[in-house]
Every structure is written in structure tokens, then in C-alpha cells.
Amino acid sequence: MQSRNLIAAALIALGVAGAGWFAAQGMAHLRTADRYVTVKGSAEKIVDADLVVWPLSQTVGGNELGAVQAQLDANTRTIREFLTSAGFKDDEVVVSPPRLEDRWTYAYGDNRPPERYRYSNTVTLRTSRVKEALGALRRSGDIVARGVMLNTEEGGGPEFDYTQLNAIKPTLIAEATAAARSSAEQFAKDSGARIGGIRSANQGVVSIENRDAGSPQIKKIRVVTTVEYFLKD
């Protein structure tokens, strides 16, 4: 009976000791997991745009529908001839369906505008030949000189884009991540610790912006990553 009591007491003692060991390990893990640093890293690259989308919008007006239609067609031919003479092919030029507005439909008496009809469309150049498009843009005053008034407030300016982002993004992410690790190592060194594994990582924001206001055909691509590293003694 006495030996049975001794065995039971020994088992209880072992249980308490084991629980204490596991609790200590758990607290050590908790303290380790609670120590981490969040850092950001960035990488940039300057690239040339490889796509131009240039919408040339125009509107004509008048009271005779046939005359308005004829004028719109003539202006459209002028714009197309300007682009083809600059070396662009037919499949790089798209003409939108015309939009007709009868301004007298809901206007009466003195409220009627002087021109009843307004007819408009957009001739859009879409090309990968950026250099040629820039040359045509500098000569776009020739279109106005031939009697075509462009609606510059309605998307009259070209848009330059870079389409090869997926090809360079992995390299930029790697550079940004390396920069983040370097920052984490410096922080750990300053605080008397070392960095451990990655707690979490977020690619963050990939942005494409104009290098400056005067060079929309030159893009600045920037990648920012956010990484959390464990800290250890």
C-alpha cells in the first residue's frame, strides 16, 4: 500500500515537472514569436514606353444633317491621311462610330442653340512605334491647319504605357526584398539582436509613373515590399 502511494506521488511529481517544462518552452516560443521587426524595401527602374494610344476627337455642327455628315467624313479622312503620311498602317488607326446629337430635341423658342446638329467621332492611333508617334504629335498642328478642330479637352492627348511589367517585376521584387532584409539586419544590429526567419511578407505596391511631367514616354517603375522578420538573441 505504501509503495503504491509512493508510485502515485512520483507520477504526480513527474506530471508537474513535465507541465512546467512544456509551459517554459511555450513561454520561450511566445517570447521569440513576439519579437519581430517590420521593414520596407523598394526598387526602381526607368524604362521607355512601348505603347502609344492617341485619341483624336473632333466635332462638327450645323443645321443640315447631310452637310454635317459630309463635313465629319471629310475631317475623318484628313486625320487618317495625316497619320498614314506619318508612316502608320491602317490597322494602327481605329475610327469610332459617329455620335449624333440633335440639340433641338428638348429645346424650344429662344432656348434653342444656333446649331441644331452636332456630329462627332474619334480617330485613335494605337501603336508600339513610340518614336514615330512623338514625331507625329509634334506635327499635329498640321491637322488644325487643314481645317479640323480637335477636341483637346476630350482625351486629345496621347497616353504612353509600358506593357512588359511582368518581365521585369520579379527582378524588382528581389531587389526590394534584399533592401528590406538589409534594413532589418541594420535594425537588429543596432538593437543587439539577429534576424531570424520571415514572419510575413507582402509584395505591396507596384506603380508606373511618368519620370517627369515633360517626358510621359519615359516611365518610372517602383516596387515596394513589406517584410516582417523574427528577431532572436
C-alpha positions as CSV (number, residue, x, y, z in Angstrom):
1,M,0.0,0.0,0.0
2,Q,2.8,2.3,1.0
3,S,4.7,1.5,-2.2
4,R,1.6,2.2,-4.3
5,N,1.3,5.7,-2.7
6,L,5.0,6.3,-3.4
7,I,4.5,5.5,-7.1
8,A,1.4,7.7,-7.3
9,A,3.3,10.6,-5.7
10,A,6.2,10.1,-8.1
11,L,3.9,10.2,-11.1
12,I,2.3,13.4,-9.9
13,A,5.7,15.0,-9.4
14,L,6.7,14.0,-13.0
15,G,3.5,15.4,-14.3
16,V,4.0,18.7,-12.6
17,A,7.6,18.8,-13.8
18,G,6.6,18.0,-17.3
19,A,3.9,20.6,-17.3
20,G,6.4,23.1,-16.1
21,W,8.8,22.2,-18.8
22,F,6.2,22.5,-21.5
23,A,4.9,25.8,-20.1
24,A,8.5,27.1,-20.1
25,Q,9.0,26.0,-23.7
26,G,5.7,27.6,-24.6
27,M,6.7,30.9,-23.0
28,A,10.1,30.8,-24.7
29,H,8.3,30.3,-28.1
30,L,5.9,33.1,-27.2
31,R,8.7,35.5,-26.4
32,T,10.5,34.6,-29.6
33,A,7.4,34.9,-31.8
34,D,6.6,38.2,-30.2
35,R,9.9,39.8,-31.2
36,Y,9.9,40.8,-34.8
37,V,10.6,43.9,-36.9
38,T,8.7,45.3,-39.9
39,V,10.7,46.8,-42.7
40,K,10.0,48.1,-46.2
41,G,12.3,47.8,-49.2
42,S,11.9,49.5,-52.6
43,A,13.4,49.2,-56.1
44,E,13.1,51.4,-59.1
45,K,13.7,51.1,-62.8
46,I,13.5,53.7,-65.7
47,V,12.0,52.3,-68.9
48,D,10.8,53.6,-72.2
49,A,7.1,53.3,-73.0
50,D,6.4,50.7,-75.7
51,L,2.7,51.6,-76.5
52,V,1.0,54.8,-77.5
53,V,-2.7,55.3,-77.6
54,W,-3.6,58.7,-79.1
55,P,-7.3,59.6,-79.5
56,L,-8.0,62.5,-81.9
57,S,-11.6,63.6,-81.2
58,Q,-13.5,66.0,-83.4
59,T,-16.9,67.6,-83.5
60,V,-18.8,69.4,-86.4
61,G,-22.0,71.3,-86.2
62,G,-24.8,72.7,-88.4
63,N,-28.4,72.7,-89.2
64,E,-28.4,70.5,-92.3
65,L,-27.8,66.9,-91.4
66,G,-26.3,65.9,-94.8
67,A,-23.8,68.8,-94.7
68,V,-22.8,67.9,-91.1
69,Q,-22.3,64.3,-92.1
70,A,-20.2,65.3,-95.1
71,Q,-18.0,67.5,-93.0
72,L,-17.4,64.8,-90.4
73,D,-16.4,62.4,-93.1
74,A,-14.0,64.9,-94.7
75,N,-12.4,65.7,-91.4
76,T,-12.0,62.0,-90.6
77,R,-10.2,61.5,-94.0
78,T,-7.9,64.4,-93.1
79,I,-6.9,62.9,-89.8
80,R,-6.4,59.4,-91.4
81,E,-4.3,60.9,-94.2
82,F,-2.2,62.7,-91.6
83,L,-1.5,59.5,-89.7
84,T,-0.8,57.4,-92.8
85,S,1.5,60.0,-94.2
86,A,3.4,59.8,-90.9
87,G,4.0,56.1,-91.7
88,F,1.3,54.4,-89.7
89,K,-0.6,51.4,-91.1
90,D,-4.4,51.1,-91.4
91,D,-4.5,48.5,-88.6
92,E,-3.0,51.0,-86.2
93,V,-5.8,53.5,-86.8
94,V,-9.3,53.0,-85.5
95,V,-12.3,55.2,-86.2
96,S,-15.1,55.1,-83.6
97,P,-18.8,55.1,-84.6
98,P,-20.1,58.6,-85.0
99,R,-22.2,60.2,-82.3
100,L,-25.1,62.4,-83.4
101,E,-26.7,64.9,-81.1
102,D,-29.9,66.8,-82.0
103,R,-29.7,69.8,-79.8
104,W,-33.3,71.0,-80.6
105,T,-34.9,67.8,-79.3
106,Y,-35.6,69.3,-75.8
107,A,-35.1,73.0,-76.5
108,Y,-37.8,75.4,-77.6
109,G,-38.1,79.0,-78.7
110,D,-35.3,81.2,-77.6
111,N,-33.6,78.4,-75.7
112,R,-32.7,76.7,-79.0
113,P,-29.0,76.8,-79.8
114,P,-28.0,78.2,-83.1
115,E,-26.7,74.9,-84.4
116,R,-29.2,72.0,-84.4
117,Y,-26.9,69.1,-85.0
118,R,-23.5,68.1,-83.5
119,Y,-21.7,65.1,-85.0
120,S,-18.6,63.7,-83.5
121,N,-16.2,60.8,-83.6
122,T,-12.7,59.8,-82.5
123,V,-9.8,58.6,-84.7
124,T,-7.4,56.7,-82.4
125,L,-3.8,55.8,-83.2
126,R,-2.7,52.7,-81.3
127,T,0.9,51.7,-82.0
128,S,4.1,50.4,-80.5
129,R,6.2,52.8,-82.5
130,V,6.7,55.4,-79.9
131,K,9.4,57.4,-81.7
132,E,7.2,57.9,-84.8
133,A,4.2,58.8,-82.7
134,L,6.2,61.5,-80.9
135,G,7.2,62.9,-84.3
136,A,3.6,62.9,-85.5
137,L,2.5,64.6,-82.2
138,R,4.9,67.4,-82.8
139,R,3.4,68.0,-86.2
140,S,-0.3,67.7,-85.1
141,G,-0.8,71.4,-85.8
142,D,-1.0,70.4,-89.5
143,I,-4.4,68.8,-88.8
144,V,-5.7,72.1,-87.5
145,A,-4.1,74.0,-90.4
146,R,-6.2,71.8,-92.7
147,G,-9.5,73.0,-91.0
148,V,-10.1,70.2,-88.5
149,M,-10.7,71.4,-84.9
150,L,-9.7,68.8,-82.4
151,N,-11.4,68.4,-79.1
152,T,-8.3,68.5,-76.9
153,E,-10.4,68.5,-73.7
154,E,-11.8,65.1,-74.7
155,G,-8.8,62.8,-74.5
156,G,-6.9,64.7,-77.1
157,G,-3.5,63.9,-75.7
158,P,-1.7,60.6,-76.2
159,E,-1.3,58.0,-73.4
160,F,2.1,56.2,-73.1
161,D,2.2,52.9,-71.5
162,Y,4.7,50.1,-70.7
163,T,3.5,46.6,-71.3
164,Q,6.4,44.4,-70.2
165,L,5.9,44.8,-66.5
166,N,5.6,41.1,-65.8
167,A,9.0,40.5,-67.4
168,I,10.9,42.9,-65.0
169,K,8.7,42.6,-61.9
170,P,10.4,39.5,-60.4
171,T,13.8,41.2,-60.5
172,L,12.5,44.4,-58.9
173,I,10.7,42.4,-56.2
174,A,14.0,40.6,-55.5
175,E,15.9,43.9,-55.2
176,A,13.2,45.4,-53.0
177,T,13.2,42.3,-50.7
178,A,17.0,42.5,-50.5
179,A,16.8,46.1,-49.5
180,A,14.2,45.2,-46.8
181,R,16.5,42.5,-45.4
182,S,19.4,44.9,-45.3
183,S,17.2,47.4,-43.3
184,A,16.2,44.6,-40.9
185,E,19.8,43.5,-40.4
186,Q,20.8,47.0,-39.5
187,F,17.9,47.4,-37.1
188,A,18.8,44.0,-35.4
189,K,22.4,45.0,-35.2
190,D,21.6,48.3,-33.6
191,S,19.3,46.6,-31.0
192,G,21.8,43.8,-30.2
193,A,19.8,41.0,-31.8
194,R,19.9,39.0,-35.0
195,I,17.2,38.5,-37.6
196,G,15.5,35.1,-38.0
197,G,13.1,33.8,-40.5
198,I,10.4,35.7,-42.3
199,R,7.2,36.1,-40.2
200,S,5.2,37.5,-43.2
201,A,5.8,39.2,-46.5
202,N,3.7,41.5,-48.7
203,Q,4.7,42.5,-52.2
204,G,3.0,45.8,-51.7
205,V,2.5,48.3,-54.4
206,V,3.8,48.3,-58.0
207,S,3.5,51.7,-59.6
208,I,4.2,53.0,-63.1
209,E,4.5,56.8,-63.3
210,N,5.9,59.3,-65.7
211,R,9.5,60.1,-65.0
212,D,8.6,63.7,-65.1
213,A,5.8,66.0,-66.5
214,G,7.7,66.7,-69.7
215,S,8.5,63.1,-70.6
216,P,5.4,61.0,-70.5
217,Q,7.1,58.5,-72.8
218,I,9.7,57.6,-70.1
219,K,8.3,55.6,-67.2
220,K,9.5,55.1,-63.7
221,I,8.5,51.7,-62.3
222,R,8.7,51.3,-58.5
223,V,8.1,48.2,-56.3
224,V,7.7,48.4,-52.6
225,T,7.8,45.3,-50.4
226,T,6.9,44.9,-46.7
227,V,8.5,42.1,-44.8
228,E,8.4,41.1,-41.1
229,Y,11.4,39.2,-39.7
230,F,11.7,37.4,-36.4
231,L,14.3,38.7,-34.0
232,K,16.5,36.4,-32.0
233,D,19.3,36.8,-29.4
